[in-house]
Amino acid sequence: MSVTPNPSRRAVAIALMLAVGAIAAAAQEPKPFEPTLHQPGKDVQWVPTPRPLVEKMLDLARLTPQDRLVDLGSGDGVFVIAAAERGAHAWGVEYDAKLVEYSKRKAKEAGVESRTKFVRGDIFKTDFSDATVVTTFLLPSMNFRLRATFLDLKPGTRIVANTFGIGDWEPEDRVAIDPCERWCEGMLWIVPARVGGTWRTPQGDLVLTQKFQKFSGTLHGEPVEGRLRGTEITFTAGATAYHGHVDGLIMRVSAMVDGKPIEWTARPLPVR
């Protein structure tokens, strides 16, 4: 006697077999990489920057859509992605290839892939001289190694670091988040114009000694104390307060003397 198979039972059996096969295949597929706290890197362990601090640090840098931001040691890409979400073009330099690919995936998910770039590289060997904003979350010793590179950037470039400073270069401003357990503070530096040396002015020679954004010296024998904020310059010479801008080899300043406004331009004397 022959038995005719029930078509409905056969369909159910096939469906069950396919479902079991799909589950087995899914179990074998590797899960997408996710960074883990304190995972080792080339020079540092990975520690995330809290997103509220990221936003405050970008506010501190006064990031605009016209800026070009680079994050040194970009980790999970949070600074780069946040900057791109504000309309800026941003890129990250990261030594860990898995973190680079992770950041690319996150940028795509955030819809900012076209304004971001992530590269695997050594931050001490990478040219980022076109950046207008630099962000870091590096150890103090690493920031110190980068200090000369930072100071060679275009005057006015903003550098914002999480928690750790840049040797004895004092920050211009600070910001913090509260409540916060750790990694709660951001600091801002602005690359100063170079004014050390002797400048020829209508008031006599202006002789300056500069240390980062601060300088001192003399103007026609009067003691000078001053400060730079990027290309903006302010100083006092005797009882007169000057303010202006330094554009490469030209210094333009103004002041009030005996109730009257004065302006003058200075140029550096060549070093012999």
Sequence and secondary structure as in RCSB ss.txt:
>XXXX:A:sequence
MSVTPNPSRRAVAIALMLAVGAIAAAAQEPKPFEPTLHQPGKDVQWVPTPRPLVEKMLDLARLTPQDRLVDLGSG
DGVFVIAAAERGAHAWGVEYDAKLVEYSKRKAKEAGVESRTKFVRGDIFKTDFSDATVVTTFLLPSMNFRLRATF
LDLKPGTRIVANTFGIGDWEPEDRVAIDPCERWCEGMLWIVPARVGGTWRTPQGDLVLTQKFQKFSGTLHGEPVE
GRLRGTEITFTAGATAYHGHVDGLIMRVSAMVDGKPIEWTARPLPVR
>XXXX:A:secstr
      HHHHHHHHHHHHHHHHHHHHHHS       TT B SSSB     HHHHHHHHHHTT  TT EEEEET T
TSHHHHHHHHTT EEEEEES HHHHHHHHHHHHHTT GGGEEEEE  TTT   TT SEEEE   HHHHHHHHHHH
HTS TT EEEEES  BTTB  SEEEE SS SSS EEEEEE      EEEEETTEEEEEEEETTEEEEEETTEEEE
EEEETTEEEEEETTEEEEEEEETTEEEEEEEETTEEEEEEEEE    
